[in-house]
Amino acid sequence: MTVFPITYPVIILAGPTAVGKTALSIKIAQRFNCEIISVDSMQVYKYMDIGTAKVTEAEKCGIPHHLIDIADPHENYDAGRFVHDALNALDKIHKKGKTPLLTGGTGLYYKSLIDGISDEIPPFPEIREQLLRHFIHDQDNIELYEEVKKADPESARRLHQNDTQRLFRALEIHQGTGIRWSDLIERHQKEKQSRFTNIAAVCLTRPREDLYSRIDKRCEIMLEQGFEQEVSELLEKGYNLKDKAMNSIGYKHMCLYLNKTVSRNEMIESMSRDTRRYAKRQFTWFKKMDQLNWFDVNNHDEILYFLLNTVK
């Protein structure tokens, strides 16, 4: 079982799809004696290599990689399982006397690992129903807001009087657990701050037009490498669009083409378009992570200098 805080150095190399993480991750791993942990929600799946741009044995240059090919495409691999697997990998790498390097583009996985996954507070439908009946005539939410102020002043302070859903949730949690919602949030914030104390985190970027051009080119290369055959073999194995993995970008597009739902040109166009949109969403995720230090992907020397002065 992992004991927090984790005080040994952990390097992060994040960035959107096709930005150029793989080559730099190997360079960093060689310089800092790292083993790599993949932070990619798709590279965990077996048999899905071309469509996930999975690192090849040649590209690894002998650097051990973790959390690749560890799940069957039928499985619903999620952030909770990733955190469990990643913590185990971190522990193994550290015990070898090496530095863990986390690299990939799944923002939710980074956030879940670094901040922790707060325990979900269950709903209390009976309490919620009683509250709704009690405040049914409180059209301006005045009584509701005053009740929240009495039970949980801090939640009342951060919530607007018209935010009915959250006001009810604050009362529901307080009555159902005996604990203020604001106290639960504060507890999670303290736990989050104490999980990792020695992170050197880099996020790569490049001009947006350049990135989109690389994404379009990657889609072409995937087709040249045999992506259609890869998806055909997955379908022959019994995997289909009912599986979460097969509904991911690229695989669902190729499935629709193989099922003759769309033309080849439509498949290529929509696959490139949706990958570009995904990259945009990745940027949005990473901008919310305060730990990240942003660098242009071409500034390798600047990135290595930053890590040399940060990794202790």
N, C-alpha and C positions, 0 to 999 in steps of 0.2 A: 504493500500500500504506500502510495506517495505521501511524503510528509512535506507540507508547505511551511515556510516559503522555500522555493527552489533557489538556491544562492549561487550555484555554479553557472558559468556563462552559457547562454543560449543565443544562437544567431538566427535571425529571421531574414529571408529574402523573398519578399512578396512582390506581386505585380500581376497585371491582367494577362489573359491568354495571348500568346504570340509576341510578348514584349521582349523576350530574350533571356529568360531566367536560367535555362538549362546550362548553357555554356559558362555563364558566370558562377553558377552554383558549384560546378566542378572546380573552377579556379579558386573559389573561396575555400572549398573543402580541402584542396591540396595545400593551400597556404596555412590553414588553421587546424589541420589534423582532424577533420570533421567526418562524421557519418551523416547521411542525409535522411530526413524524415519528410516524406511527401505530404503536402497539405492540399490534396486534390480530391474532390468528391467523386471523381470518375476513375482515376487511376487505381483506386482500390479494387476495381472489378477485373476478374480474369477474362481472358479472351477478347478484351476490348482494348486493343493496342493502337491501331492506326487512328481511330476517331478520337482518342484521348491524347494523342501526341505523346505517348508513353516513352520515357527515356529508354534508349536501346542499350544493350550490353557494351557496345563500342563507345557510346556516349558517356557511360558511367566511368570509364577510365579506371576501373578497379575500385571505385568508391562504393562502399555498401549503401544500399538504399532500403528504407523501411516503409511499410504501409502501401506497398504496391502489390497487386494480385493477391489480395487477402480475402476477397469476398466473391461470392457467386452472383451473377447478374440477377438471379431471382431474389436475392436478399435486399432488404431495405436498410442499407447502411446509412447511419445518421450521425449528427454531431456528437451525441452522447457516446456512441461507440467509438468515434474518432478520438475523443478526449481520453477514454480508457486506453485505447491502443497507443496513442501518442505518448502518454505518461509512462507506459511500460517501455516504449522505445527510448525515451529520454533517459530513463534509469539504466537501461542496458548499455547505452552509449557512454554515459558518464562513468559507469563502473569499469569500462575498458580504458578509461583515461583519455577519452576523446571528447571533442566538442560537438554537441548536436546542432545541426543546421536544418531548420525548418524552411521548406520552400514549396511554393505552389500558389494557386490563385483563388482558393475558396475562403472568402472573408469570414463567413460564419464559423468555420472550423478554427481559424485563428482566434476569433473573439471568444468562442466557447472555451478554448484551451487557456487563454491568458486571463480572461475575466471569470471563468467558471460558469457553470450552468446553474442558475439559482433554482432551488426547489420550487416546483410549480405549486401554487396554493390552490387547492381544489375549490370548485364552486360549491356554494351552499344554496341549492335551489329553493329549499323551504324558507330559509331566511330571506332570500331575495324576493320571494313571492309575498311574504309578510310586509317587507319594506315597501314594495310597490303598492300594496293595498293601503298601507298607512299614509303614504304620501300622494295618493292618487289625485287629490284635489289641490296639491301644491304646485300650481301651474308655473310660478316664477321661481321655484326651487328655493325659496327663502327658508322655509322650515327645514328642508333637507340639508341645506348648506349649514345652517346653525347647528343641526344635530351632528354633522361631521366635525364642526369646530369644537364641540364639546368632547367628542370621542377621540378625535385625532387632529389636533390643531395644526400640526406640520403638514399633513395631507391637505387640509382645508386651505392652507397658505399657498400651496403650489397648484391647486386646482381652481378652475374658473367655476363660478356659480352655475353656469349653463352646461358644464360638463357632467350631465346627469349620470351617464354610464359609470364614470370613475367615482363619482360621489357615492353612488349606490355600492360600488365595489369596496370602497373604503369602509363603509358601515358593515357590509356583509363579512369582510375579513375580520373586522374587530369583534363582531358578535359571534362569528364562527370559530375563531381561534383564541380570542381573548388578548390578542396582540395587535398593536397598531400597525397599519400598512406601512407607514413611514418608518417604523422601527425595523420592519423586515427589510425594507429597501436599504436602510443604513447598514444593517448587518451584512447584507450582500456586498455593499460597497467596500466595507472593511476587509471582507474575505478576499475580494478581488484585488485590492491593493497589496495583499501579502502573499500572493501566489508565486510571482516571479520577481526577483530583485536584481537580476543581472542580465538584462536582455539588450542585445545590439540589433536593432531592427532597421532594415532597409526596404524601401519600396521603389521599384523601378518604373520609370515612365519613358515615353518617347513621344514625339509630335503625333497628334491624333491621326492626321492623314497618313503618316508613315505606318502607324500601327494598323489602321484599317487596310492599307495596301498589303501588309504582311499577313493579315487574317485572310484576305481574298486569295493570296498566293498559297497559304497553308491549305485551304480547302481544295485548291487545284492539285497540290502535292498529295493530299490524302487520297484523292481519286486515282492518281497515277500509281500510288503504292498498293492499291488493291482494296480500298475501303468497301467497295461494293461487294467483293468476295467475302470480306470479314463479316459484314452484316448478314449476308446470305447464309454463312455458316452458323451464325448465332441463331437465326430463324430455324435452321435445320436442327439445331440442338434443342429447340423447344422454347426459346426465349421469344418474347413478343412485346407489343406495346402496352400490355398489362403490367410489365415489369418497370419499376421506376428507372432503372439504368437505361432501358431501351427507349425511354421517353426523353432522354437527354438530347442536347443539341448535336446534330449530325446523325445520330442513330435514328431518331424519329423521322428525320427528313429522308434518309435512305430507305427506311421501312415503307414510307408512303410511296416512294418511287418504285420500289420492288413490288408493292401491292397494286401498282398501276393507278394510284390515286392522283399522282402528279406526273408531269413530264420531267425528263432529265434536266432541262434548262430551268424549270421551276424549282426543282430540288436544289440545284447548285445555287441559284439566286437566293432562295429563302434560307439555305444553310449559312451562306456568307453573311446575309443580313442579320440573322438571329445571333450569329457569333459576334458580330460588331456590337449589337445591342447588349449582349452579355458582358463584353469588355467594358462597356459604359457603366453597367451595374457594378462591376468589380471595382472600378474607380470610386464609385459612390461608397461602397463598403469601406475601402481602405482610407478614404478621407475622414471617416469617423474614428479611426484608430490613432489615438494620440501618440502611441509609442513609435510610430513609423517616421523614418527620416527619408525624404524623397530625393532621388538621384536620377539623372538621365542615364539610360542603360549604357550609353557609350562612354561614360566617365568611369571606366574601370579603376584607374589609378586613384581617383578621388574616393571611390567606394572602399577600396582596400585600405587607403589611408585612414578613413573614418573608422573602419573596423579595427585596425591596428591600435588606434587610440581609445577604443571603446571596450573591446574584449579584454577582460582581466582574468 
